[in-house]
Amino acid sequence: MWTSPTEHGFVFRYPADRVQAAALDRQVNHLLGRLPERARRAWLVERIDDLSRLYPRPFMWLLLGLVAALWRRPRHIVVPAVLAASALLVMLSTSLAVYATAEYSVPFVPAFVLLATAGLFGRRPPNAREARGPSSLPPRA
């Protein structure tokens, strides 16, 4: 039952369901209690936060992937390009209906990174001269 954003609970139709839910809660709490405690290192959290600012933004990955794919024209770039285009389409269409935040793009970043990686490091098709080999070059005069 939802009473407010901070106060809510479960309502069960049958009493047996309430007993099962309580048993499940006890099991989960028991498992969580067995996890080791880790002390939070504030300096490490700050360093990771500082480094996260250096990670390229999603539009930078997309731009790099598009430029690399158009410039290098690697083989089999269609699959990463379709994935990146689909991710961009979902992001743009959803942002028209829902208030967009930066965190919303996180699931789509791997598609943009894949496009950039395939564009930068994918195999290029051989040129016509490379395909013929050195024996087909005209002799020097």
C-alpha positions as CSV (number, residue, x, y, z in Angstrom):
1,M,0.0,0.0,0.0
2,W,1.4,3.3,-1.1
3,T,0.6,6.1,1.4
4,S,3.4,8.6,0.6
5,P,6.8,8.6,-1.1
6,T,8.5,7.9,2.2
7,E,5.9,5.7,3.9
8,H,4.6,2.6,2.2
9,G,4.1,-1.1,3.0
10,F,2.6,-4.4,1.8
11,V,-0.9,-5.5,2.2
12,F,-1.7,-9.2,1.9
13,R,-4.9,-10.7,0.9
14,Y,-4.1,-14.0,2.6
15,P,-2.4,-14.4,6.0
16,A,-0.2,-17.2,4.7
17,D,1.3,-14.7,2.2
18,R,2.2,-12.4,5.1
19,V,4.0,-15.3,6.9
20,Q,5.9,-16.2,3.7
21,A,7.0,-12.6,3.1
22,A,8.2,-12.3,6.7
23,A,10.2,-15.5,6.3
24,L,11.7,-14.2,3.1
25,D,12.7,-10.9,4.7
26,R,14.4,-12.8,7.5
27,Q,16.4,-14.9,5.0
28,V,17.4,-11.8,3.1
29,N,18.5,-10.0,6.2
30,H,20.5,-13.1,7.3
31,L,22.3,-13.2,4.0
32,L,23.0,-9.5,4.0
33,G,24.3,-9.7,7.6
34,R,26.9,-12.3,6.5
35,L,28.4,-9.9,3.9
36,P,31.7,-8.5,5.1
37,E,31.8,-4.9,6.3
38,R,34.0,-2.5,4.3
39,A,35.3,0.7,5.7
40,R,34.6,3.6,3.4
41,R,37.8,5.4,2.3
42,A,36.8,9.0,1.7
43,W,40.1,9.8,-0.1
44,L,39.5,7.0,-2.6
45,V,35.9,8.1,-3.3
46,E,37.2,11.6,-3.9
47,R,39.9,10.4,-6.4
48,I,37.4,8.3,-8.2
49,D,35.0,11.2,-8.5
50,D,37.9,13.4,-9.8
51,L,38.7,10.7,-12.4
52,S,35.1,10.3,-13.5
53,R,35.1,13.9,-14.8
54,L,37.8,12.9,-17.3
55,Y,35.7,10.1,-18.8
56,P,34.3,11.3,-22.1
57,R,30.6,12.2,-22.3
58,P,28.3,10.0,-24.4
59,F,28.0,12.5,-27.2
60,M,31.8,12.5,-27.5
61,W,31.9,8.8,-27.9
62,L,29.2,9.1,-30.6
63,L,31.0,11.9,-32.4
64,L,34.3,10.0,-32.3
65,G,32.7,6.8,-33.6
66,L,30.9,8.6,-36.4
67,V,34.1,10.5,-37.5
68,A,36.3,7.3,-37.2
69,A,33.7,5.2,-39.2
70,L,33.4,7.8,-42.0
71,W,37.1,8.4,-42.2
72,R,38.5,4.9,-41.9
73,R,35.4,3.0,-43.3
74,P,36.1,-0.3,-41.6
75,R,34.5,-3.6,-42.6
76,H,31.4,-4.7,-40.8
77,I,30.7,-1.3,-39.2
78,V,27.0,-1.8,-39.9
79,V,26.2,-3.6,-36.6
80,P,27.8,-1.0,-34.3
81,A,26.3,1.8,-36.3
82,V,22.8,0.3,-36.1
83,L,23.2,-0.3,-32.3
84,A,24.4,3.3,-31.8
85,A,21.6,4.7,-34.0
86,S,19.0,2.7,-32.1
87,A,20.4,3.9,-28.8
88,L,20.3,7.5,-30.0
89,L,16.8,7.0,-31.3
90,V,15.6,5.6,-27.9
91,M,17.3,8.4,-26.0
92,L,15.8,11.2,-28.2
93,S,12.3,9.8,-28.4
94,T,12.2,9.2,-24.7
95,S,13.5,12.6,-23.9
96,L,10.5,14.1,-25.7
97,A,8.1,12.5,-23.3
98,V,10.1,12.3,-20.0
99,Y,12.3,14.8,-18.3
100,A,15.8,13.9,-19.4
101,T,18.7,13.6,-17.0
102,A,22.4,12.7,-17.6
103,E,22.0,9.4,-15.8
104,Y,19.5,8.2,-18.3
105,S,22.1,7.9,-21.0
106,V,24.3,5.4,-19.0
107,P,22.7,2.2,-20.5
108,F,23.3,3.5,-24.0
109,V,27.0,4.5,-23.7
110,P,28.3,1.0,-24.5
111,A,26.7,1.2,-27.9
112,F,28.5,4.5,-28.6
113,V,31.8,3.1,-27.2
114,L,31.4,0.1,-29.5
115,L,30.9,2.3,-32.5
116,A,34.0,4.4,-31.6
117,T,36.1,1.2,-31.0
118,A,35.0,-0.4,-34.2
119,G,35.6,2.8,-36.1
120,L,39.1,3.3,-34.7
121,F,40.3,-0.3,-34.6
122,G,38.2,-2.2,-37.1
123,R,39.8,-3.8,-40.2
124,R,39.7,-1.6,-43.2
125,P,38.8,-3.1,-46.6
126,P,41.8,-3.6,-48.8
127,N,42.4,-0.9,-51.5
128,A,42.4,-1.9,-55.1
129,R,46.2,-1.6,-55.4
130,E,46.7,-3.7,-52.2
131,A,44.3,-6.4,-53.4
132,R,46.2,-6.8,-56.7
133,G,49.6,-7.2,-55.0
134,P,53.0,-6.0,-56.0
135,S,53.2,-8.1,-59.2
136,S,50.4,-6.1,-60.9
137,L,52.2,-2.7,-60.5
138,P,53.3,-1.2,-63.7
139,P,57.1,-1.6,-64.3
140,R,59.3,1.5,-63.8
141,A,60.7,3.1,-66.8
